[in-house]
Amino acid sequence: NKSNEGSDVTSEDLKFLIRELIDTEDKSLPYSDEYLRIQLKEKFKVSLSRRTVAKYRLDLKIPSSKVRG
């Protein structure tokens, strides 16, 4: 967390939070990486870039919203 905004969390915590958000999404309207980024900021006070969210999503072997939809 280089900008000193939001909470400091581990990469494993981030993966868990991203997995939780995706598991609860409406499968007919999957969340984009940008939407996931916004939700992490609003719900968990975690500041990440969209690219970082995408990196962790790929680490979890979760396809993009276009593929999931």
C-alpha positions as CSV (number, residue, x, y, z in Angstrom):
1,N,0.0,0.0,0.0
2,K,2.4,2.7,-1.3
3,S,-0.1,5.6,-1.2
4,N,-1.0,5.1,2.5
5,E,-4.6,5.0,1.6
6,G,-6.9,2.1,2.7
7,S,-5.9,-1.0,4.6
8,D,-2.8,-3.1,4.4
9,V,-3.6,-6.7,3.6
10,T,-1.6,-9.7,2.4
11,S,-1.8,-11.1,-1.1
12,E,-3.6,-14.1,0.3
13,D,-6.2,-11.8,2.0
14,L,-6.7,-10.1,-1.3
15,K,-7.2,-13.3,-3.2
16,F,-9.7,-14.4,-0.5
17,L,-11.7,-11.1,-0.8
18,I,-11.7,-11.2,-4.6
19,R,-12.9,-14.9,-4.5
20,E,-15.7,-13.9,-2.1
21,L,-16.9,-11.1,-4.3
22,I,-16.9,-13.2,-7.4
23,D,-18.6,-16.1,-5.6
24,T,-21.5,-13.8,-4.7
25,E,-21.9,-12.1,-8.1
26,D,-25.0,-12.5,-10.2
27,K,-23.7,-15.1,-12.8
28,S,-25.7,-13.4,-15.6
29,L,-23.9,-10.1,-14.8
30,P,-20.3,-10.9,-13.8
31,Y,-18.2,-8.2,-12.1
32,S,-15.5,-6.5,-14.2
33,D,-12.1,-6.0,-12.7
34,E,-12.9,-2.3,-12.3
35,Y,-16.1,-3.0,-10.4
36,L,-14.2,-5.5,-8.2
37,R,-11.6,-2.7,-7.5
38,I,-14.4,-0.3,-6.5
39,Q,-16.1,-2.9,-4.2
40,L,-12.8,-3.7,-2.5
41,K,-12.3,0.0,-1.8
42,E,-15.9,0.6,-0.6
43,K,-16.5,-2.6,1.5
44,F,-13.0,-3.4,2.7
45,K,-11.1,-0.1,2.5
46,V,-8.5,-1.8,0.2
47,S,-7.0,0.5,-2.5
48,L,-5.8,-1.4,-5.6
49,S,-5.4,-0.7,-9.3
50,R,-7.6,-2.5,-11.8
51,R,-4.5,-4.2,-13.1
52,T,-3.6,-5.6,-9.7
53,V,-7.2,-6.9,-9.3
54,A,-6.8,-8.6,-12.7
55,K,-3.4,-10.1,-11.6
56,Y,-4.9,-11.7,-8.5
57,R,-8.0,-12.9,-10.4
58,L,-5.7,-14.6,-12.9
59,D,-3.7,-16.1,-10.0
60,L,-6.9,-17.6,-8.8
61,K,-7.5,-19.0,-12.3
62,I,-10.8,-17.1,-12.6
63,P,-11.5,-16.0,-16.1
64,S,-12.5,-12.4,-17.1
65,S,-16.0,-11.1,-16.7
66,K,-16.5,-11.5,-20.5
67,V,-15.7,-15.2,-20.3
68,R,-17.7,-15.8,-17.1
69,G,-20.8,-14.0,-18.6
